[in-house]
């Protein structure tokens, strides 16, 4: 069990020396208990106390890495039950099942199709990350076909430890997640995982058995675990997902302090219903959702939902400051400037694109605030925007004219801008992006 702040405080030196960056040992203890500080920040803690405190500084839900390289995912590692308390860190990974009875050519075609499901939004690349290779005798060959034809991270799914061992050897360096370890085979699966140094997913028959299996696997020195509670109805899998999170964070029960893997594909054959179940599980704590197949209609809504849930609610989403050419602009094309709030960027860029008028869109860093808020907060002032256009944006090297369009809501900055931009014309655009098409079609650069 994790220690409370007061219990931690009693194990600290108590000198209030501030070397850890906290004003007092008590403040440091409270930060440590809530995961906001690292034990290593206190240089004076004794070895005996350090040993006792390691439990307190360990994350309540153990983070486990699956896969390697740029597509590696993290399961677990969450510290709050509700997103508004802080943020969720490790997005629910999405994958599809590869049956080992498929031919190597069919597997190659399938995983290449899955790998192509990539979408660029708000500066991020959204994609499914996983292939779940399922079967027995042909598991190793199927795993090799997936590895040879995609960068997807791989989960091995077989009740036969010998098949898991053979496939794990084929996937050396890819760090697959192997399982299921059950009450009947966990010793053999643990032996394979220990030798290959890979994480294990376990399958229990209910939540009580989850605790039995996590304890048993820990005793077998397998700490990197992902849990399948065994539930195979929408209601039960959702209930278990919430119960696991509550047990780990509220009751601080280490037996349940693991990320989860869920199988909507084993709840229903209907792919649309699998998506509906997955959507509930993305919202409520699943570490991994496994679908029977994936295409754009299946994964895109889940990726967008996931994007929204796993962003920090205390930090607005932003677009990178810079120049965004739209509709293939040239040196005579109009220039628009606005703030870097993602929603502002998407709405404005969408309207400019729809107008078919070649244009340069300048995005200025305004700490993620929308136009009116940024202006009111002094993050989109005339001199600042003028300096950005002239000195930082690089737009003067791309155009032959000297005119810029500012958002209608920021009309008040036009005077200051003209002082910063001698010889420039500052045009005031519409207040609403919906009116940009008409405005741009009629606009003449000075
Ligand atoms: S460094 Fe250690 S002893 Fe010093 S204030 Fe922080 S917790 Fe206390």
Boltz pocket constraint, residues with backbone or C-beta under 6 A from the ligand:
constraints:
  - pocket:
      binder: B
      contacts: [[A, 12], [A, 13], [A, 14], [A, 15], [A, 16], [A, 17], [A, 18], [A, 19], [A, 20], [A, 21], [A, 22], [A, 23], [A, 24], [A, 25], [A, 28], [A, 41], [A, 42], [A, 43], [A, 44], [A, 45]]
      max_distance: 6.0
